Amino acid sequence: MCRWDAKAIEVSTEIKHLEFELEKASNGLAMPYDRERVGQLEAQLREARQKLRMRKAKHMAAKLRLKLSK
C-alpha cells in the first residue's frame, strides 16, 4: 500500500466518524439536539471531504504527469 492510500483511508475513516457523530447529534441519540454542535460537525465534515478531494486531485495530477512524461 502506498503512502497516498494510507492517508486516503485515514481521511475516509475520519469522514465516516464525522458522519456518524453528525447523525447522532442531528437526531439527539447521544444528547438533546444542539444546533451549535451540529453546525460544528457539518463544518468539520465539509473540510474533511474537501481534504480528500484535494488529495485525490493531487494524486491524479501526479499520475497524469508520470503518464505524459513516458
C-alpha positions in Angstrom: 0.0 0.0 0.0 1.4 3.3 -1.0 1.6 6.3 1.3 -1.3 8.1 -0.5 -3.6 5.1 0.0 -2.9 5.1 3.7 -3.6 8.8 4.1 -6.8 8.5 1.9 -8.0 5.6 4.1 -7.3 7.7 7.2 -9.3 10.7 5.8 -12.1 8.3 4.7 -12.3 6.9 8.3 -12.4 10.4 9.7 -15.3 11.2 7.3 -17.2 8.1 8.4 -16.7 9.0 12.0 -17.8 12.6 11.5 -20.9 11.4 9.6 -21.8 9.1 12.5 -21.3 11.8 15.1 -23.4 14.2 12.9 -26.2 11.6 12.7 -26.1 11.2 16.5 -26.1 15.0 17.1 -28.8 15.7 14.5 -31.2 13.0 15.8 -30.4 13.6 19.5 -29.2 10.0 20.0 -26.5 10.9 22.4 -27.8 14.2 23.9 -30.5 16.6 23.3 -30.3 18.4 19.9 -27.5 21.0 19.9 -27.6 23.3 16.9 -24.1 24.6 17.6 -22.6 21.1 17.7 -24.4 20.1 14.6 -23.1 23.2 12.8 -19.6 22.4 14.0 -19.7 18.8 12.8 -21.1 19.8 9.4 -18.2 22.2 9.0 -15.7 19.6 10.0 -17.3 17.1 7.6 -17.1 19.6 4.7 -13.4 20.2 5.5 -12.6 16.5 5.6 -14.4 15.9 2.3 -12.5 18.8 0.7 -9.2 17.4 2.1 -10.0 14.0 0.5 -11.0 15.6 -2.8 -7.8 17.7 -2.9 -5.7 14.6 -2.1 -7.3 12.6 -4.9 -6.9 15.5 -7.3 -3.2 15.8 -6.5 -2.7 12.1 -6.8 -4.5 12.1 -10.2 -2.4 15.1 -11.4 0.8 13.3 -10.4 -0.3 10.1 -12.2 -1.1 12.1 -15.3 2.3 13.8 -15.2 4.0 10.4 -15.0 2.0 9.1 -17.9 2.8 12.2 -20.0 6.5 12.0 -19.3 6.8 8.5 -20.6 
